[in-house]
């Protein structure tokens, strides 16, 4: 089995199931091996734009749904290197 290094997670905090998106975000931010992982919250909640709320949840940034393509592109450019865009094994 091949392991891959993740650089960025787009996390929809409105997950349905046993674990909420906020719980998953908490798990990710508490895991030392994932400290370099960038997490971008996706949410319908306008509070996501509040930087204090963003830091409190442990995310690096946010996107408000419905997602606007130019904002997603801006996030990807901000947090990913050129090598990530041109890697033929990019996980999408």
Secondary structure, 3 states (H helix, E strand, C coil): CCCCCCCEEEEECCCCCCCCHHHHHHHHHHCHHHCCCEEEEEECCHHHHCHHHHHHHCCCEEEECCCCHHHHHHHHHHHCCHHHHHCCCCCC
